């Protein structure tokens, strides 16, 4: 049902989302692209 699907979406989107890159690779990327945002996945207010 739609309610079950939406609950599953909330479960997926509200759990921790670890970085895909190693800290070393992340540091090298950030050195190349000054001001790059962290891109942390956090639930929107009111959507939890």
N, C-alpha and C positions, 0 to 999 in steps of 0.2 A: 504494500500500500504506500501511498505518498507519505503518510506520517512516519512509517518505518524508514523509508528512504531518507527523509529529512533528518531523522534521528541519527542515522548512520553517517550522513554528511557531517553533522555536528561533532560526532565522535572522532571522525577523521581529522577535521579541521581544527579541533581544539586540543589535540595531543601535541607533544613536543615535536618539533620539526628540525632535527639536527642538520648542520651544514653538510653539504655534499662534498665540499673540498676539504683537504687536509689544511691545518693551520698554515703550513708553509706555502701551499699553493694560494690560499686566500690572501696571505700577506703579499705575495708577488703580484697578484691581480690588483690589489688595492694600491700598490706602489705605482702601477702603470696608469690607473684611473683615479686621479685625485678627486675626493669628494664623493666617492661611490657610497651609496647608502647600504646599511647592513642587510636589508631585505629580510628581516626577521618576520616569520609568519605568526601573527597574533590575531585572535578573533576580533571582529568588529564589536564595538560596544553595543550591547543589547542582543547579540546573536549567539550567546552561550546558553 
